[in-house]
Amino acid sequence: MRYNALSVIKNGLRGNIDWTRAWRDPEPKPAYDVIVIGGGGHGLATAYYLAKNHGVKNVAVIEKGWLGGGNAGRNTTIVRSNYMMPGNREFYSFSLKLWEDLSHELNYNVMFSQRAHINLVFSPAQRDALARRYNTMLLDGDDGEWWDRDRLKKRVPHLNMDGRYPIEGAYVQPRAGTARHDAVNWGYARAADALGVDILQNTEVTGFVRKAGRIVGVETNRGEIRAEKIGMAVAGHTSTLAAKAGLGKLPIESHVLQAYVSEPLKPFLDAVVVFGVGHGHFYISQSDKGGLVFGGDLDMHNSYAQAGTLPRYTDVMGCAMNILPATGRIKLLRQWGGVMDMSMDGSPFIDRTEIPGLYLNAGWCYGGFKATPASGWCFAHTIARDEPHEANARLTLSRYREGRQIDETGGGPVPNHH
């Protein structure tokens, strides 16, 4: 069924009894052309674009839990493309363009709201560093602008402009914003299913099937499933699953990244506000339900737990109070942690592996949600054609051996840095 205003009105008048299932719950087939491991946004988007862009419709998405139960449902929903380094810059710019038409593309409202991404500036040095980034964006055809104190105060009146760290202004990407994380997953799942993709929930991959040095299938808790090509998009669990496949040590570590949601409020913040680099790390927006959604740094220790720790909790709350003192009177509704796959240079890789038939999508660090459309598009292209799309041509595993890291923060390629 295609969603439109007429179908909503018609079903509303009939007690909503005629809606069909958004996607099927099929039994696994013995074999597929492609298996995508991971039923988050990246895996579902990959399956959708394999079917739509490349005509590969005999595809299975294998998810050990339920759709969106991992990082896809455990993030702060920010979408932006304010990256500077070659490799990241063109990739995230491409992703933002896909976001702008995604609801129409999927015939599903992903609630993408281009409410602006406001990056606060506290010092001349910080302004110079961000000026370079935003000028690079402008030269590449993206959007970005400087807001002085008066314009910033008018747009975000609750800001503490003259607190512990006086705010000089902000660099802003007006086209950036937020989307509804679970709606993105449901939209891709529904669209992929309509093209014939099998979505296998509660199906855990426990091993891989090999033949003549090639991976030709997976072992699961529901039996063996064969495929000519297998793609992995499992975020913080990449290392454990890659070890089962026989891959060597990957340039990633798994860390917990916490996020928080407040009780619902009346309209309080109509933009995404962030700051970092020497003054902490913090980002906040308000959801359509009214809750303030915010977060900060990693917990800075290796973990596969989907829960955080008190020190990071207090750090993030302190950052909130520094710039938005009014938040001190708001009650916290819930907290969660996502298992992040932090790469050595802070940038992702979408690539073939050294094992024939196995493809890898990992290393997303803080950028996984915003990358969802382009990640799926590029991973599908890489799997279908055995070569990268132009947007992920630099996002290779080989760059670590070749010494050409995509170091967005300027921190250097430091192993175990996180």
C-alpha positions as CSV (number, residue, x, y, z in Angstrom):
1,M,0.0,0.0,0.0
2,R,1.3,3.4,-0.9
3,Y,1.0,6.0,1.9
4,N,-0.7,9.3,0.9
5,A,-3.3,11.7,2.4
6,L,-6.2,9.9,0.7
7,S,-5.2,6.5,2.2
8,V,-4.8,8.1,5.7
9,I,-8.3,9.6,5.5
10,K,-9.8,6.5,4.1
11,N,-8.4,4.2,6.7
12,G,-9.2,6.7,9.5
13,L,-12.8,6.6,8.5
14,R,-12.8,2.8,8.4
15,G,-11.2,2.3,11.8
16,N,-7.7,1.7,10.4
17,I,-8.6,-2.0,9.6
18,D,-7.2,-2.0,6.0
19,W,-3.6,-1.2,6.7
20,T,-1.2,-3.9,5.4
21,R,1.9,-5.0,7.2
22,A,4.9,-2.7,6.7
23,W,7.2,-5.6,6.0
24,R,7.0,-9.4,6.0
25,D,8.5,-11.8,8.6
26,P,9.7,-14.6,6.2
27,E,11.4,-17.9,6.9
28,P,15.1,-18.0,5.7
29,K,15.7,-19.3,2.2
30,P,18.6,-21.8,1.8
31,A,20.5,-19.3,-0.4
32,Y,20.5,-15.7,-1.5
33,D,22.6,-13.7,-4.0
34,V,23.6,-11.3,-1.1
35,I,23.4,-11.4,2.6
36,V,23.7,-8.2,4.6
37,I,24.5,-8.8,8.3
38,G,23.0,-6.0,10.5
39,G,19.4,-4.8,10.5
40,G,20.2,-1.2,11.5
41,G,19.9,1.8,9.2
42,H,23.1,1.0,7.2
43,G,22.2,-2.6,6.6
44,L,18.6,-1.9,5.6
45,A,19.7,1.0,3.3
46,T,22.2,-1.3,1.7
47,A,19.6,-3.9,0.9
48,Y,17.2,-1.3,-0.4
49,Y,19.8,0.2,-2.8
50,L,21.0,-3.2,-3.9
51,A,17.4,-3.9,-5.0
52,K,16.5,-0.5,-6.4
53,N,19.8,0.7,-8.0
54,H,21.3,-2.6,-9.0
55,G,18.4,-5.0,-9.5
56,V,19.8,-7.5,-6.9
57,K,16.5,-8.4,-5.2
58,N,17.4,-11.9,-3.8
59,V,18.8,-10.3,-0.7
60,A,18.5,-11.2,3.0
61,V,19.1,-8.8,5.9
62,I,20.1,-10.7,9.0
63,E,19.5,-9.1,12.4
64,K,20.2,-10.9,15.7
65,G,17.5,-8.8,17.5
66,W,14.8,-6.5,16.2
67,L,15.2,-3.8,13.6
68,G,16.7,-0.6,15.1
69,G,17.5,-2.2,18.4
70,G,21.2,-1.3,18.2
71,N,22.8,2.1,17.4
72,A,20.1,3.0,15.0
73,G,17.8,3.5,17.9
74,R,20.5,4.8,20.3
75,N,21.7,8.1,18.8
76,T,20.9,11.8,18.9
77,T,19.5,11.9,15.4
78,I,21.7,14.7,14.1
79,V,22.2,15.1,10.3
80,R,24.9,17.3,8.9
81,S,27.7,17.5,6.4
82,N,30.2,20.0,7.9
83,Y,33.3,17.9,7.2
84,M,36.5,19.2,5.7
85,M,38.8,16.4,4.8
86,P,38.8,14.8,1.3
87,G,37.0,11.5,1.6
88,N,34.6,12.7,4.3
89,R,33.7,15.9,2.6
90,E,32.2,14.5,-0.6
91,F,30.7,11.5,1.2
92,Y,28.7,13.4,3.8
93,S,27.7,16.1,1.3
94,F,26.3,13.3,-0.8
95,S,24.5,11.8,2.2
96,L,22.8,15.2,3.1
97,K,21.5,15.5,-0.5
98,L,20.0,12.0,-0.2
99,W,18.4,13.0,3.2
100,E,16.6,15.9,1.6
101,D,14.5,13.6,-0.6
102,L,14.4,10.5,1.5
103,S,10.8,10.7,2.7
104,H,9.6,11.0,-0.9
105,E,12.1,8.3,-2.0
106,L,10.8,5.8,0.6
107,N,7.2,6.9,0.7
108,Y,7.6,7.1,4.4
109,N,8.0,10.2,6.7
110,V,11.4,10.0,8.3
111,M,10.7,13.4,9.9
112,F,13.8,15.1,8.5
113,S,13.8,18.6,9.8
114,Q,16.4,21.1,8.4
115,R,16.5,23.3,11.5
116,A,20.2,24.3,11.3
117,H,23.3,23.0,13.0
118,I,24.8,25.7,15.2
119,N,28.5,25.2,16.2
120,L,29.3,27.6,19.0
121,V,32.6,29.5,19.0
122,F,34.3,30.6,22.3
123,S,37.7,31.8,21.2
124,P,39.5,33.4,18.2
125,A,41.6,30.3,17.6
126,Q,38.4,28.2,17.5
127,R,36.9,30.7,15.1
128,D,39.9,30.5,12.8
129,A,39.8,26.7,12.8
130,L,36.1,26.5,12.0
131,A,36.4,29.3,9.4
132,R,38.8,27.0,7.4
133,R,36.3,24.1,7.6
134,Y,33.3,26.2,6.6
135,N,35.1,28.0,3.8
136,T,36.1,24.6,2.4
137,M,32.5,23.5,2.5
138,L,31.5,26.6,0.6
139,L,34.1,26.0,-2.1
140,D,32.7,22.5,-2.6
141,G,29.1,23.8,-3.0
142,D,27.8,23.1,0.5
143,D,26.2,25.6,2.8
144,G,27.7,27.4,5.8
145,E,27.7,30.8,7.4
146,W,28.8,32.9,10.3
147,W,26.4,34.2,12.9
148,D,27.4,37.0,15.2
149,R,26.3,37.3,18.8
150,D,23.2,39.3,18.0
151,R,21.9,36.9,15.4
152,L,22.7,33.9,17.6
153,K,21.0,35.3,20.6
154,K,17.9,36.1,18.6
155,R,17.7,32.5,17.2
156,V,18.6,30.8,20.5
157,P,17.4,33.2,23.3
158,H,18.1,30.7,26.1
159,L,21.9,30.7,25.5
160,N,24.2,31.9,28.3
161,M,26.2,34.2,26.1
162,D,28.4,35.6,28.9
163,G,28.9,32.7,31.2
164,R,32.1,30.8,32.1
165,Y,33.0,30.6,28.4
166,P,31.6,33.8,26.7
167,I,30.2,32.9,23.2
168,E,31.7,34.9,20.3
169,G,29.3,33.6,17.7
170,A,28.7,30.4,15.8
171,Y,29.3,28.7,12.5
172,V,26.1,27.4,11.1
173,Q,25.0,24.9,8.5
174,P,21.3,25.8,7.8
175,R,20.5,22.7,5.7
176,A,21.5,20.4,8.6
177,G,19.1,19.2,11.2
178,T,17.6,16.1,12.7
179,A,15.5,13.0,11.6
180,R,13.5,10.4,13.5
181,H,15.9,7.4,13.9
182,D,13.3,4.6,14.1
183,A,11.3,6.1,11.2
184,V,14.4,5.9,9.1
185,N,14.8,2.2,9.9
186,W,11.1,1.4,9.3
187,G,11.1,3.4,6.0
188,Y,14.1,1.5,4.6
189,A,12.7,-1.9,5.9
190,R,9.3,-1.3,4.3
191,A,10.8,-0.1,1.0
192,A,13.3,-3.0,0.8
193,D,10.6,-5.5,1.6
194,A,8.4,-4.2,-1.2
195,L,11.3,-4.9,-3.6
196,G,11.6,-8.5,-2.5
197,V,14.3,-8.3,0.2
198,D,13.9,-10.8,3.1
199,I,14.3,-9.2,6.5
200,L,15.2,-11.9,9.1
201,Q,14.9,-10.7,12.6
202,N,16.0,-12.6,15.7
203,T,18.5,-14.4,13.5
204,E,22.0,-14.4,14.9
205,V,25.1,-15.1,12.8
206,T,27.2,-17.6,14.8
207,G,29.8,-18.5,12.1
208,F,30.8,-18.4,8.4
209,V,30.8,-21.1,5.7
210,R,34.0,-21.3,3.7
211,K,34.8,-23.0,0.4
212,A,38.2,-22.8,-1.4
213,G,39.3,-19.8,0.6
214,R,36.0,-17.9,-0.1
215,I,33.1,-17.2,2.3
216,V,30.0,-18.7,0.7
217,G,27.5,-18.4,3.6
218,V,26.7,-17.9,7.3
219,E,25.8,-20.2,10.1
220,T,22.9,-18.9,12.2
221,N,20.6,-20.0,15.0
222,R,18.1,-20.7,12.3
223,G,20.4,-22.9,10.2
224,E,22.9,-22.4,7.4
225,I,22.3,-19.8,4.8
226,R,24.4,-19.5,1.6
227,A,25.2,-16.4,-0.5
228,E,27.7,-15.4,-3.2
229,K,28.4,-12.2,-1.4
230,I,28.1,-11.2,2.3
231,G,28.3,-7.6,3.6
232,M,28.8,-6.7,7.3
233,A,27.3,-3.6,8.8
234,V,27.2,-4.3,12.5
235,A,28.8,-1.2,14.1
236,G,30.5,-1.8,17.5
237,H,30.3,-5.6,17.0
238,T,32.4,-5.6,13.9
239,S,35.5,-6.8,15.5
240,T,33.9,-9.9,17.1
241,L,32.1,-10.9,13.9
242,A,35.1,-10.2,11.7
243,A,37.2,-12.5,13.9
244,K,34.7,-15.3,13.2
245,A,35.2,-14.6,9.5
246,G,39.0,-14.9,9.8
247,L,39.8,-11.3,9.2
248,G,42.9,-9.9,10.9
249,K,42.9,-7.2,13.5
250,L,40.9,-4.2,12.3
251,P,41.8,-0.6,13.0
252,I,38.8,-0.1,15.3
253,E,37.8,-0.2,18.9
254,S,34.4,-0.6,20.5
255,H,33.3,2.1,23.0
256,V,30.1,3.3,24.7
257,L,28.5,6.6,23.6
258,Q,25.8,7.8,25.9
259,A,22.8,9.9,25.0
260,Y,20.0,11.4,27.1
261,V,16.4,12.5,26.7
262,S,14.6,14.9,29.0
263,E,10.9,15.0,29.9
264,P,8.7,16.6,27.2
265,L,8.7,20.4,27.1
266,K,6.9,23.1,25.1
267,P,9.0,24.4,22.2
268,F,12.3,25.5,23.7
269,L,15.0,24.9,21.1
270,D,14.4,24.9,17.3
271,A,18.0,24.1,16.2
272,V,20.8,21.7,16.9
273,V,23.4,23.4,19.1
274,V,26.9,21.9,19.6
275,F,30.3,22.8,20.8
276,G,33.7,21.2,21.2
277,V,37.4,21.6,20.8
278,G,38.9,22.6,24.1
279,H,35.6,23.5,25.9
280,G,34.1,20.0,26.3
281,H,32.0,18.2,23.8
282,F,28.2,18.6,23.7
283,Y,25.3,18.6,21.3
284,I,21.6,19.1,21.9
285,S,18.3,19.5,20.1
286,Q,14.6,19.1,20.8
287,S,12.6,16.2,19.4
288,D,9.1,16.5,17.9
289,K,7.8,14.8,21.1
290,G,9.2,17.7,23.1
291,G,12.1,16.0,24.8
292,L,15.6,17.5,24.8
293,V,18.0,15.0,23.1
294,F,21.7,15.5,24.0
295,G,25.0,13.8,24.5
296,G,28.8,14.4,24.6
297,D,32.0,12.3,24.5
298,L,32.6,8.6,24.7
299,D,33.0,6.9,28.0
300,M,36.7,6.4,26.9
301,H,37.0,2.7,27.8
302,N,36.4,-0.4,25.7
303,S,33.0,-1.9,26.2
304,Y,30.1,-3.8,24.5
305,A,27.6,-2.6,27.1
306,Q,24.6,-0.6,26.1
307,A,24.8,1.5,29.2
308,G,27.0,4.3,30.4
309,T,28.8,5.5,33.5
310,L,28.2,8.3,36.1
311,P,31.4,10.4,35.2
312,R,30.2,10.9,31.6
313,Y,26.7,11.6,32.8
314,T,27.9,14.4,35.1
315,D,30.2,15.8,32.4
316,V,27.4,16.1,29.9
317,M,25.0,17.7,32.4
318,G,27.7,20.2,33.2
319,C,28.1,21.1,29.6
320,A,24.4,21.6,29.3
321,M,24.3,23.9,32.3
322,N,27.2,26.0,30.9
323,I,25.4,27.1,27.8
324,L,21.7,26.5,28.7
325,P,21.3,27.1,32.4
326,A,17.5,26.7,32.1
327,T,18.0,23.0,31.6
328,G,19.0,22.6,35.2
329,R,15.3,22.6,36.2
330,I,14.4,19.9,33.7
331,K,14.0,16.2,34.7
332,L,15.8,13.5,32.8
333,L,13.5,10.9,31.3
334,R,15.9,8.2,30.0
335,Q,19.4,7.4,29.2
336,W,21.1,4.8,26.9
337,G,24.4,3.8,25.4
338,G,25.3,2.8,21.9
339,V,28.3,0.5,21.1
340,M,30.4,2.6,18.7
341,D,33.1,1.3,16.3
342,M,35.7,4.0,16.7
343,S,38.3,3.9,13.9
344,M,42.0,4.8,14.3
345,D,41.7,8.0,12.2
346,G,38.1,8.9,13.1
347,S,36.7,8.1,9.7
348,P,34.8,5.1,8.3
349,F,35.6,2.5,5.7
350,I,33.3,0.9,3.1
351,D,35.3,-1.7,1.2
352,R,36.0,-5.2,0.0
353,T,38.1,-7.3,2.4
354,E,41.0,-9.6,1.7
355,I,38.6,-12.5,1.9
356,P,36.7,-13.1,-1.4
357,G,33.0,-12.6,-1.0
358,L,33.2,-10.6,2.2
359,Y,32.6,-6.8,2.3
360,L,32.9,-4.5,5.3
361,N,31.1,-1.3,6.4
362,A,32.5,0.0,9.7
363,G,34.4,2.6,11.7
364,W,31.6,5.2,11.9
365,C,32.6,6.8,15.2
366,Y,30.2,9.7,15.8
367,G,28.9,9.8,12.2
368,G,26.9,6.7,11.7
369,F,23.3,8.0,11.7
370,K,23.9,11.0,9.5
371,A,25.7,8.7,7.0
372,T,22.8,6.2,6.7
373,P,21.6,7.0,3.1
374,A,25.1,7.4,1.5
375,S,26.4,4.5,3.5
376,G,23.7,2.2,2.1
377,W,24.1,3.6,-1.4
378,C,27.8,3.2,-1.5
379,F,27.9,-0.2,0.2
380,A,25.4,-1.5,-2.3
381,H,27.4,-0.2,-5.2
382,T,30.6,-1.7,-3.8
383,I,29.0,-5.1,-3.2
384,A,27.2,-5.2,-6.6
385,R,30.0,-4.0,-8.8
386,D,33.1,-5.0,-6.7
387,E,34.4,-1.4,-6.9
388,P,33.7,1.7,-4.8
389,H,31.2,4.5,-5.7
390,E,32.9,7.8,-6.2
391,A,31.7,9.0,-2.8
392,N,33.4,6.2,-0.9
393,A,36.5,5.9,-3.2
394,R,38.8,7.2,-0.4
395,L,37.1,5.3,2.5
396,T,39.2,2.1,2.1
397,L,40.8,-0.2,4.6
398,S,44.1,0.0,2.6
399,R,44.6,3.6,3.7
400,Y,45.8,2.5,7.1
401,R,48.6,0.5,5.5
402,E,49.4,3.2,3.0
403,G,49.6,6.0,5.7
404,R,46.9,8.2,4.2
405,Q,44.5,8.5,7.2
406,I,41.5,10.8,6.9
407,D,42.1,12.6,10.2
408,E,39.2,15.0,10.5
409,T,40.1,16.2,14.0
410,G,43.8,16.7,13.5
411,G,44.6,14.3,16.4
412,G,46.9,12.0,14.4
413,P,46.6,8.3,13.6
414,V,47.1,7.1,17.2
415,P,46.2,3.5,17.9
416,N,44.2,3.1,21.1
417,H,43.7,6.9,21.2
418,H,40.1,6.6,22.3
